[in-house]
């Protein structure tokens, strides 16, 4: 399914901005972009955008390697919308899902 033209343009613009930021950052710091922000405020829009930028960079690198090796890259994407009645409900959900992901990742 093709993305609408407006979404493709936004995605390309985001990639271009991300690549521009990376060019001005020492290579040793590139893998930790946004780590300080994410550690202090993982609920902020900035932390989410930084995580998305890292995901784009990492998946692009893995996809390029798989393509070079003549293989397909297996991925899993989860996309949902969740609304909360109160900030307390959001906090409880955040803590619960963080714990669940940490348990799964530890396996």
VEXLO-677596 format. One line per field, with one value per residue (C-alpha): chain; residue in one letter; residue number from 1; x, y, z negated. Coordinates in nm, 3 decimals, padded with zeros to 5 digits. Layout:
<recs>
chain <- (A,...)
res <- (A,...)
n <- (NUM,...)
X <- (X,...)
Y <- (Y,...)
Z <- (Z,...)
</recs>
This chain:
<recs>
chain <- (A,A,A,A,A,A,A,A,A,A,A,A,A,A,A,A,A,A,A,A,A,A,A,A,A,A,A,A,A,A,A,A,A,A,A,A,A,A,A,A,A,A,A,A,A,A,A,A,A,A,A,A,A,A,A,A,A,A,A,A,A,A,A,A,A,A,A,A,A,A,A,A,A,A,A,A,A,A,A,A,A,A,A,A,A,A,A,A,A,A,A,A,A,A,A,A,A,A,A,A,A,A,A,A,A,A,A)
res <- (X,X,X,X,X,X,X,X,X,X,X,X,X,X,X,X,X,X,X,X,X,X,X,X,X,X,X,X,X,X,X,X,X,X,X,X,X,X,X,X,X,X,X,X,X,X,X,X,X,X,X,X,X,X,X,X,X,X,X,X,X,X,X,X,X,X,X,X,X,X,X,X,X,X,X,X,X,X,X,X,X,X,X,X,X,X,X,X,X,X,X,X,X,X,X,X,X,X,X,X,X,X,X,X,X,X,X)
n <- (1,2,3,4,5,6,7,8,9,10,11,12,13,14,15,16,17,18,19,20,21,22,23,24,25,26,27,28,29,30,31,32,33,34,35,36,37,38,39,40,41,42,43,44,45,46,47,48,49,50,51,52,53,54,55,56,57,58,59,60,61,62,63,64,65,66,67,68,69,70,71,72,73,74,75,76,77,78,79,80,81,82,83,84,85,86,87,88,89,90,91,92,93,94,95,96,97,98,99,100,101,102,103,104,105,106,107)
X <- (00.000,00.148,00.163,-00.014,00.216,00.194,00.313,00.603,00.707,00.696,00.897,01.159,01.185,01.228,01.502,01.679,01.668,01.796,02.082,02.176,02.192,02.405,02.658,02.734,02.765,03.078,03.042,03.102,02.786,02.555,02.420,02.320,02.121,01.856,01.967,01.982,01.639,01.486,01.634,01.497,01.162,01.060,00.707,00.812,00.755,01.131,01.212,00.963,01.101,01.457,01.361,01.188,01.497,01.719,01.476,01.483,01.862,01.901,01.639,01.785,02.131,01.998,01.791,02.091,02.298,02.022,01.980,02.354,02.352,02.051,01.824,01.503,01.491,01.224,01.063,00.765,00.568,00.304,00.078,-00.215,-00.393,-00.450,-00.642,-00.644,-00.911,-00.660,-00.287,-00.278,-00.418,-00.149,00.123,-00.004,-00.015,00.334,00.479,00.301,00.402,00.761,00.786,00.633,00.874,01.171,01.067,01.031,01.363,01.540,01.451)
Y <- (00.000,00.334,00.621,00.940,01.199,01.431,01.155,01.067,01.432,01.463,01.144,01.262,01.599,01.427,01.204,01.506,01.695,01.390,01.336,01.705,01.683,01.369,01.533,01.789,01.541,01.339,00.976,00.861,01.041,00.938,00.622,00.809,01.090,01.197,00.963,01.244,01.377,01.030,00.950,01.266,01.289,00.980,01.115,01.426,01.476,01.537,01.195,01.026,01.207,01.115,00.750,00.755,00.908,00.637,00.370,00.509,00.517,00.166,00.005,00.179,00.043,-00.309,-00.298,-00.185,-00.473,-00.727,-00.596,-00.612,-00.975,-01.062,-01.120,-00.970,-00.788,-00.924,-00.653,-00.610,-00.286,-00.214,00.087,00.180,00.475,00.474,00.742,00.785,00.936,01.087,01.153,00.893,00.632,00.723,00.694,00.354,00.227,00.364,00.187,-00.140,-00.150,-00.050,-00.339,-00.583,-00.482,-00.504,-00.858,-00.964,-00.806,-00.985,-01.328)
Z <- (00.000,00.105,-00.137,-00.038,00.122,-00.178,-00.415,-00.185,-00.171,-00.550,-00.589,-00.339,-00.513,-00.851,-00.708,-00.558,-00.889,-01.075,-00.830,-00.855,-01.235,-01.216,-00.985,-01.256,-01.540,-01.624,-01.518,-01.877,-01.989,-01.704,-01.866,-02.180,-02.017,-02.261,-02.538,-02.794,-02.699,-02.694,-03.035,-03.193,-03.015,-02.823,-02.789,-02.595,-02.224,-02.185,-02.332,-02.099,-01.794,-01.890,-01.934,-01.595,-01.433,-01.584,-01.463,-01.109,-01.110,-01.249,-01.023,-00.717,-00.799,-00.861,-00.541,-00.339,-00.480,-00.411,-00.056,00.002,-00.120,00.097,-00.202,-00.333,-00.663,-00.897,-01.107,-01.335,-01.352,-01.612,-01.562,-01.781,-01.935,-02.309,-02.496,-02.871,-03.092,-03.333,-03.359,-03.638,-03.398,-03.145,-03.408,-03.524,-03.166,-03.095,-03.398,-03.318,-02.952,-03.035,-03.282,-03.032,-02.756,-02.994,-03.095,-02.730,-02.632,-02.918,-02.778)
</recs>
